[in-house]
Amino acid sequence: MRGYAAPMGARRLTAIAGVATALVLLSGCGGDDASADDPATTNGSASTPATDDASTAAASSTPAPAGTPECADVWQADATLPRAYRGCALDGLLVAPDRLGCSSGQALVRYDDRYWAVAGGPIAATEGPLLDDQAYADAVETCRG
């Protein structure tokens, strides 16, 4: 039936938009701004989680430093992830950046198994877990080269 062509077209358009978003996020954003004082870095370079699993936001037992933005204020779809993102505060505790290292030296920063971005780029959001989102999967593939 021709009535099913529209949903397929909508899915294709969504997939194309997701790939375009991934390319925008990974191109021209400069290097990762990780530094020695970043709680999510080791030896001044972006850390890579032990697995490719996108973790949920986990507040540490460390109080968030004064001036740390609230996670709900930072992680909003289509907002820009600050280039100098060092984490956010959840219930007064620090949530360190969850970085997935890329072959370019950049990193995809993830939050709450629902949001992801490159520092200085737009934040993408999913309806469900990151690993179930095709746009995120495409961005990881591009990231990992």
MIDOSE-1310 file (N, C-alpha, C; in nm, 2 decimals, decimal comma, always signed):
residues 145
mrgy	+0,08/-0,12/+0,00/+0,00/+0,00/+0,00/+0,09/+0,12/+0,00; +0,04/+0,22/-0,07/+0,12/+0,35/-0,07/+0,12/+0,42/+0,06; +0,02/+0,40/+0,14/+0,01/+0,46/+0,27/+0,14/+0,44/+0,36; +0,21/+0,33/+0,33/+0,33/+0,30/+0,41/+0,45/+0,38/+0,36
aapm	+0,45/+0,44/+0,25/+0,57/+0,51/+0,20/+0,60/+0,63/+0,28; +0,51/+0,70/+0,34/+0,54/+0,82/+0,42/+0,62/+0,79/+0,54; +0,58/+0,68/+0,62/+0,66/+0,65/+0,74/+0,81/+0,62/+0,70; +0,83/+0,54/+0,59/+0,96/+0,51/+0,55/+1,04/+0,64/+0,51
garr	+0,97/+0,73/+0,44/+1,03/+0,86/+0,41/+1,07/+0,94/+0,53; +0,98/+0,93/+0,63/+1,00/+1,00/+0,75/+1,12/+0,94/+0,83; +1,13/+0,81/+0,82/+1,25/+0,74/+0,89/+1,38/+0,78/+0,82; +1,37/+0,78/+0,68/+1,49/+0,82/+0,61/+1,53/+0,96/+0,64
ltai	+1,44/+1,05/+0,64/+1,46/+1,19/+0,67/+1,52/+1,21/+0,81; +1,47/+1,13/+0,91/+1,52/+1,13/+1,05/+1,67/+1,08/+1,05; +1,69/+0,97/+0,98/+1,83/+0,92/+0,97/+1,92/+1,01/+0,91; +1,88/+1,08/+0,80/+1,97/+1,18/+0,73/+2,00/+1,29/+0,83
agva	+1,89/+1,34/+0,90/+1,91/+1,45/+0,99/+2,01/+1,41/+1,10; +2,00/+1,28/+1,15/+2,09/+1,23/+1,25/+2,23/+1,23/+1,21; +2,25/+1,18/+1,09/+2,39/+1,18/+1,03/+2,44/+1,32/+1,01; +2,36/+1,41/+0,96/+2,40/+1,55/+0,95/+2,44/+1,61/+1,08
talv	+2,36/+1,58/+1,18/+2,39/+1,63/+1,32/+2,52/+1,58/+1,37; +2,55/+1,45/+1,34/+2,67/+1,39/+1,39/+2,79/+1,45/+1,32; +2,78/+1,48/+1,19/+2,89/+1,54/+1,11/+2,91/+1,68/+1,16; +2,81/+1,76/+1,19/+2,82/+1,89/+1,24/+2,90/+1,89/+1,38
llsg	+2,85/+1,79/+1,46/+2,92/+1,78/+1,59/+3,06/+1,75/+1,59; +3,10/+1,67/+1,49/+3,24/+1,62/+1,48/+3,33/+1,70/+1,39; +3,27/+1,80/+1,32/+3,36/+1,87/+1,23/+3,37/+2,02/+1,28; +3,49/+2,07/+1,27/+3,52/+2,21/+1,30/+3,50/+2,25/+1,45
cggd	+3,49/+2,16/+1,54/+3,47/+2,20/+1,68/+3,61/+2,21/+1,75; +3,72/+2,19/+1,68/+3,85/+2,20/+1,75/+3,87/+2,08/+1,84; +3,98/+2,09/+1,91/+4,02/+1,98/+1,99/+3,95/+1,97/+2,12; +3,96/+1,87/+2,19/+3,90/+1,85/+2,32/+3,97/+1,94/+2,42
dasa	+3,90/+2,02/+2,49/+3,96/+2,11/+2,59/+3,99/+2,05/+2,72; +4,02/+1,93/+2,73/+4,05/+1,86/+2,86/+4,18/+1,92/+2,91; +4,19/+1,93/+3,04/+4,31/+1,98/+3,10/+4,34/+1,90/+3,23; +4,45/+1,93/+3,29/+4,49/+1,85/+3,41/+4,39/+1,87/+3,52
ddpa	+4,32/+1,99/+3,53/+4,23/+2,01/+3,64/+4,09/+1,96/+3,61; +4,07/+1,89/+3,49/+3,94/+1,84/+3,46/+3,93/+1,70/+3,53; +3,82/+1,68/+3,61/+3,81/+1,56/+3,69/+3,79/+1,44/+3,60; +3,76/+1,45/+3,47/+3,74/+1,34/+3,39/+3,85/+1,31/+3,30
ttng	+3,97/+1,36/+3,32/+4,09/+1,34/+3,24/+4,20/+1,27/+3,32; +4,28/+1,21/+3,24/+4,40/+1,15/+3,30/+4,52/+1,20/+3,23; +4,62/+1,24/+3,30/+4,74/+1,29/+3,24/+4,71/+1,40/+3,13; +4,61/+1,48/+3,15/+4,58/+1,59/+3,06/+4,51/+1,55/+2,93
sast	+4,48/+1,43/+2,91/+4,41/+1,39/+2,79/+4,27/+1,33/+2,82; +4,18/+1,34/+2,73/+4,05/+1,29/+2,76/+4,05/+1,14/+2,79; +3,98/+1,10/+2,89/+3,97/+0,96/+2,92/+3,87/+0,89/+2,84; +3,89/+0,76/+2,82/+3,79/+0,69/+2,74/+3,73/+0,58/+2,83
patd	+3,60/+0,57/+2,84/+3,54/+0,47/+2,93/+3,59/+0,33/+2,88; +3,58/+0,24/+2,98/+3,63/+0,10/+2,95/+3,54/+0,03/+2,85; +3,42/+0,07/+2,83/+3,33/+0,01/+2,73/+3,27/+0,12/+2,65; +3,20/+0,08/+2,54/+3,13/+0,18/+2,46/+2,99/+0,21/+2,51
dast	+2,96/+0,14/+2,62/+2,83/+0,16/+2,68/+2,81/+0,31/+2,72; +2,70/+0,36/+2,69/+2,67/+0,50/+2,74/+2,61/+0,49/+2,88; +2,68/+0,54/+2,98/+2,64/+0,53/+3,11/+2,53/+0,63/+3,15; +2,47/+0,60/+3,26/+2,37/+0,70/+3,31/+2,45/+0,80/+3,40
aaas	+2,39/+0,92/+3,42/+2,45/+1,02/+3,50/+2,47/+0,96/+3,64; +2,59/+0,97/+3,69/+2,62/+0,93/+3,83/+2,69/+1,04/+3,90; +2,62/+1,09/+4,00/+2,69/+1,19/+4,08/+2,79/+1,12/+4,17; +2,91/+1,19/+4,18/+3,01/+1,13/+4,26/+2,98/+1,17/+4,41
stpa	+3,06/+1,13/+4,50/+3,04/+1,17/+4,64/+3,11/+1,30/+4,66; +3,17/+1,36/+4,56/+3,24/+1,49/+4,57/+3,14/+1,60/+4,55; +3,14/+1,70/+4,65/+3,05/+1,81/+4,63/+3,09/+1,89/+4,51; +3,00/+1,94/+4,44/+3,02/+2,02/+4,32/+3,09/+2,15/+4,36
pagt	+3,20/+2,19/+4,29/+3,26/+2,32/+4,32/+3,17/+2,44/+4,30; +3,19/+2,54/+4,37/+3,11/+2,66/+4,36/+3,11/+2,71/+4,21; +2,99/+2,74/+4,16/+2,98/+2,79/+4,02/+2,96/+2,68/+3,92; +2,95/+2,55/+3,97/+2,93/+2,44/+3,88/+2,78/+2,45/+3,84
peca	+2,75/+2,45/+3,70/+2,61/+2,46/+3,66/+2,53/+2,34/+3,69; +2,40/+2,35/+3,71/+2,32/+2,24/+3,74/+2,30/+2,16/+3,61; +2,30/+2,03/+3,62/+2,29/+1,94/+3,50/+2,17/+1,97/+3,42; +2,06/+2,00/+3,48/+1,93/+2,03/+3,41/+1,95/+2,16/+3,33
dvwq	+2,03/+2,25/+3,37/+2,05/+2,37/+3,30/+2,15/+2,35/+3,18; +2,24/+2,26/+3,19/+2,34/+2,24/+3,08/+2,28/+2,14/+2,97; +2,23/+2,03/+3,01/+2,19/+1,93/+2,92/+2,05/+1,94/+2,87; +2,03/+2,02/+2,77/+1,91/+2,05/+2,70/+1,93/+2,03/+2,55
adat	+1,84/+1,96/+2,49/+1,85/+1,94/+2,34/+1,86/+2,07/+2,27; +1,95/+2,07/+2,17/+1,98/+2,18/+2,08/+2,06/+2,30/+2,15; +2,08/+2,29/+2,28/+2,17/+2,39/+2,35/+2,31/+2,36/+2,31; +2,40/+2,45/+2,34/+2,55/+2,42/+2,31/+2,62/+2,38/+2,43
lpra	+2,69/+2,27/+2,42/+2,77/+2,22/+2,53/+2,89/+2,31/+2,55; +2,91/+2,38/+2,66/+3,02/+2,47/+2,67/+3,15/+2,40/+2,64; +3,24/+2,48/+2,57/+3,37/+2,42/+2,52/+3,45/+2,38/+2,65; +3,44/+2,45/+2,76/+3,52/+2,42/+2,88/+3,44/+2,34/+2,98
yrgc	+3,35/+2,26/+2,93/+3,26/+2,18/+3,02/+3,35/+2,09/+3,11; +3,32/+2,10/+3,24/+3,40/+2,02/+3,33/+3,31/+1,94/+3,42; +3,18/+1,93/+3,39/+3,09/+1,86/+3,47/+2,97/+1,95/+3,51; +2,88/+1,88/+3,58/+2,76/+1,96/+3,63/+2,72/+1,91/+3,77
aldg	+2,63/+1,98/+3,83/+2,59/+1,95/+3,96/+2,45/+1,88/+3,96; +2,44/+1,78/+4,04/+2,32/+1,71/+4,06/+2,30/+1,68/+4,20; +2,20/+1,75/+4,26/+2,17/+1,74/+4,41/+2,30/+1,78/+4,49; +2,37/+1,88/+4,43/+2,49/+1,94/+4,50/+2,61/+1,86/+4,49
llva	+2,61/+1,75/+4,41/+2,73/+1,66/+4,39/+2,77/+1,68/+4,25; +2,90/+1,66/+4,23/+2,96/+1,67/+4,09/+2,93/+1,55/+4,01; +2,88/+1,57/+3,89/+2,87/+1,47/+3,78/+2,98/+1,50/+3,68; +3,09/+1,42/+3,68/+3,20/+1,44/+3,60/+3,16/+1,40/+3,45
pdrl	+3,23/+1,47/+3,35/+3,19/+1,44/+3,21/+3,22/+1,29/+3,18; +3,13/+1,23/+3,11/+3,14/+1,09/+3,06/+3,19/+1,11/+2,91; +3,32/+1,09/+2,89/+3,38/+1,11/+2,76/+3,40/+0,98/+2,69; +3,37/+0,98/+2,56/+3,40/+0,87/+2,47/+3,51/+0,92/+2,37
gcss	+3,63/+0,88/+2,38/+3,74/+0,93/+2,30/+3,72/+0,90/+2,15; +3,76/+0,99/+2,07/+3,75/+0,98/+1,92/+3,89/+0,97/+1,87; +3,90/+0,91/+1,75/+4,03/+0,90/+1,68/+4,09/+1,03/+1,65; +4,01/+1,14/+1,64/+4,06/+1,27/+1,61/+4,12/+1,34/+1,73
gqal	+4,10/+1,28/+1,85/+4,15/+1,35/+1,97/+4,03/+1,42/+2,04; +3,92/+1,44/+1,97/+3,80/+1,50/+2,04/+3,74/+1,39/+2,12; +3,63/+1,42/+2,18/+3,55/+1,33/+2,26/+3,40/+1,36/+2,25; +3,32/+1,25/+2,25/+3,18/+1,27/+2,26/+3,15/+1,27/+2,41
vryd	+3,08/+1,37/+2,46/+3,05/+1,38/+2,60/+2,90/+1,34/+2,61; +2,88/+1,25/+2,71/+2,75/+1,19/+2,72/+2,69/+1,22/+2,86; +2,56/+1,22/+2,87/+2,50/+1,25/+3,00/+2,37/+1,17/+3,01; +2,35/+1,10/+3,12/+2,22/+1,04/+3,15/+2,17/+0,94/+3,05
dryw	+2,25/+0,88/+2,97/+2,22/+0,78/+2,87/+2,11/+0,84/+2,78; +2,11/+0,97/+2,76/+2,01/+1,03/+2,68/+2,06/+1,15/+2,59; +2,17/+1,21/+2,64/+2,22/+1,33/+2,57/+2,37/+1,31/+2,53; +2,41/+1,37/+2,42/+2,55/+1,36/+2,38/+2,59/+1,49/+2,30
avag	+2,72/+1,52/+2,30/+2,76/+1,63/+2,22/+2,92/+1,63/+2,22; +2,97/+1,71/+2,14/+3,12/+1,75/+2,14/+3,12/+1,88/+2,21; +3,22/+1,90/+2,29/+3,24/+2,03/+2,36/+3,24/+2,14/+2,26; +3,16/+2,24/+2,28/+3,14/+2,35/+2,19/+3,04/+2,33/+2,08
gpia	+2,98/+2,21/+2,08/+2,88/+2,18/+1,97/+2,74/+2,17/+2,03; +2,64/+2,15/+1,94/+2,50/+2,13/+1,99/+2,48/+2,00/+2,06; +2,39/+2,00/+2,16/+2,36/+1,88/+2,23/+2,24/+1,81/+2,16; +2,27/+1,68/+2,14/+2,16/+1,60/+2,08/+2,10/+1,52/+2,19
ateg	+1,97/+1,49/+2,18/+1,89/+1,41/+2,28/+1,83/+1,30/+2,21; +1,81/+1,19/+2,28/+1,74/+1,07/+2,23/+1,61/+1,05/+2,31; +1,52/+0,97/+2,26/+1,40/+0,93/+2,33/+1,43/+0,82/+2,43; +1,53/+0,74/+2,40/+1,56/+0,62/+2,48/+1,71/+0,61/+2,50
plld	+1,75/+0,49/+2,54/+1,90/+0,48/+2,56/+1,98/+0,51/+2,44; +2,10/+0,57/+2,46/+2,19/+0,61/+2,36/+2,22/+0,50/+2,26; +2,24/+0,38/+2,32/+2,28/+0,27/+2,23/+2,17/+0,22/+2,14; +2,05/+0,27/+2,16/+1,94/+0,23/+2,07/+1,91/+0,34/+1,97
dqay	+1,99/+0,45/+1,97/+1,96/+0,56/+1,88/+2,06/+0,56/+1,76; +2,00/+0,56/+1,64/+2,08/+0,55/+1,52/+2,17/+0,67/+1,50; +2,13/+0,79/+1,53/+2,21/+0,91/+1,52/+2,33/+0,90/+1,61; +2,31/+0,85/+1,73/+2,43/+0,84/+1,82/+2,52/+0,73/+1,77
adav	+2,47/+0,62/+1,72/+2,55/+0,51/+1,67/+2,63/+0,56/+1,55; +2,57/+0,64/+1,46/+2,65/+0,70/+1,35/+2,76/+0,80/+1,40; +2,73/+0,87/+1,50/+2,83/+0,97/+1,55/+2,94/+0,89/+1,62; +2,91/+0,78/+1,69/+3,02/+0,70/+1,74/+3,11/+0,64/+1,63
etcr	+3,04/+0,59/+1,53/+3,12/+0,53/+1,42/+3,21/+0,64/+1,35; +3,16/+0,76/+1,33/+3,24/+0,87/+1,28/+3,35/+0,90/+1,37; +3,32/+0,91/+1,50/+3,41/+0,94/+1,60/+3,53/+0,85/+1,61; +3,50/+0,72/+1,61/+3,60/+0,61/+1,62/+3,68/+0,59/+1,49
g	+3,62/+0,65/+1,38/+3,69/+0,64/+1,25/+3,70/+0,50/+1,20
